[in-house]
Amino acid sequence: MIIELVDILIQPGKQEEFDKAVEYGINTFIAPTPGFLGYRIGKSIESPERYVIQNYWATLENHTVDFRSSQEFLKWRGVVGSFFVRPPLVEHFKILDEKIPEAQKDAS
């Protein structure tokens, strides 16, 4: 499994609109992509315009080829791109180790 980590900075005062747009965009345009396994969206407490999205992919190519070279990528950007202050920072990670407390598994 690959984790795509996306660091997004949006325009001030647009959080409520972005919250709806990002969920819609992921579920409508990213989720149907082959190899997409799920996601997690985090909103910063200290910096309300900052979001971190973790997208989970079966392989790196599922993101970099299957999704990024598709028309769905352009549609995704059409939904969320106008909110961005700068292009999102994107990096891919392999899981080295993981331990999630049982209470956190149920809360997710």
C-alpha positions as CSV (number, residue, x, y, z in Angstrom):
1,M,0.0,0.0,0.0
2,I,1.1,3.5,-0.8
3,I,0.1,6.7,1.0
4,E,-0.1,9.8,-1.0
5,L,0.3,12.7,1.4
6,V,-1.2,16.0,0.0
7,D,-0.5,19.3,1.9
8,I,-3.0,21.9,0.8
9,L,-3.2,25.6,1.7
10,I,-6.5,27.3,0.8
11,Q,-7.7,30.9,0.7
12,P,-8.8,32.3,4.1
13,G,-12.5,32.2,4.9
14,K,-13.2,29.4,2.4
15,Q,-13.0,26.4,4.8
16,E,-16.7,25.6,4.8
17,E,-16.9,25.6,1.0
18,F,-13.7,23.7,0.7
19,D,-14.8,21.0,3.2
20,K,-17.8,20.2,1.0
21,A,-15.8,20.4,-2.3
22,V,-12.9,18.2,-1.2
23,E,-15.2,15.4,0.1
24,Y,-17.3,15.6,-3.1
25,G,-14.2,15.6,-5.3
26,I,-12.6,12.7,-3.7
27,N,-15.7,10.5,-3.6
28,T,-16.8,11.5,-7.2
29,F,-13.5,11.6,-9.1
30,I,-10.7,9.9,-7.1
31,A,-12.5,7.0,-5.4
32,P,-13.6,5.2,-8.6
33,T,-9.9,5.0,-9.8
34,P,-8.5,1.4,-9.9
35,G,-6.3,0.8,-6.9
36,F,-7.8,3.6,-4.7
37,L,-8.3,2.2,-1.2
38,G,-9.5,5.1,0.9
39,Y,-8.6,8.5,2.3
40,R,-8.3,10.6,5.4
41,I,-8.7,14.4,5.5
42,G,-7.1,16.4,8.3
43,K,-7.8,20.1,9.1
44,S,-5.2,22.0,10.9
45,I,-6.1,23.3,14.4
46,E,-3.4,26.0,14.4
47,S,-3.6,27.0,10.7
48,P,-7.3,26.8,9.7
49,E,-6.5,27.2,6.0
50,R,-4.2,24.1,5.9
51,Y,-5.4,20.6,5.1
52,V,-3.6,17.3,4.9
53,I,-5.1,14.5,2.8
54,Q,-3.9,10.9,3.0
55,N,-5.0,8.9,0.0
56,Y,-4.3,5.2,0.1
57,W,-3.4,3.4,-3.1
58,A,-2.6,-0.2,-3.9
59,T,0.4,0.9,-6.0
60,L,2.2,4.1,-6.9
61,E,1.1,3.7,-10.5
62,N,-2.5,3.7,-9.5
63,H,-2.1,7.3,-8.5
64,T,0.7,8.6,-10.8
65,V,-0.6,6.8,-14.0
66,D,-4.2,5.6,-13.6
67,F,-5.5,8.8,-11.8
68,R,-3.1,11.6,-12.8
69,S,-3.3,10.8,-16.5
70,S,-7.1,10.5,-16.5
71,Q,-9.8,13.1,-17.2
72,E,-11.0,12.5,-13.7
73,F,-7.9,14.3,-12.4
74,L,-8.8,17.4,-14.4
75,K,-12.4,17.2,-13.0
76,W,-11.0,16.9,-9.5
77,R,-8.8,20.0,-10.0
78,G,-11.8,21.8,-11.4
79,V,-13.7,21.2,-8.2
80,V,-10.9,22.1,-5.7
81,G,-8.3,24.0,-7.6
82,S,-9.9,27.5,-7.2
83,F,-9.4,27.2,-3.4
84,F,-5.7,26.7,-3.6
85,V,-3.3,29.5,-2.5
86,R,-0.4,27.5,-4.1
87,P,-0.2,24.1,-5.8
88,P,-0.5,21.3,-3.2
89,L,2.6,19.6,-2.0
90,V,2.4,15.9,-2.9
91,E,4.6,13.0,-1.8
92,H,4.3,9.2,-1.7
93,F,5.1,7.0,1.3
94,K,5.4,3.4,2.2
95,I,4.4,2.4,5.7
96,L,7.4,1.6,7.8
97,D,5.4,0.8,11.0
98,E,2.0,1.5,12.3
99,K,0.2,1.2,15.6
100,I,-3.2,2.8,15.9
101,P,-4.9,2.8,19.4
102,E,-8.1,0.7,19.4
103,A,-10.2,3.8,20.4
104,Q,-8.8,5.7,17.3
105,K,-9.8,2.9,14.9
106,D,-13.4,3.1,16.0
107,A,-13.4,7.0,15.9
108,S,-12.1,7.2,12.3
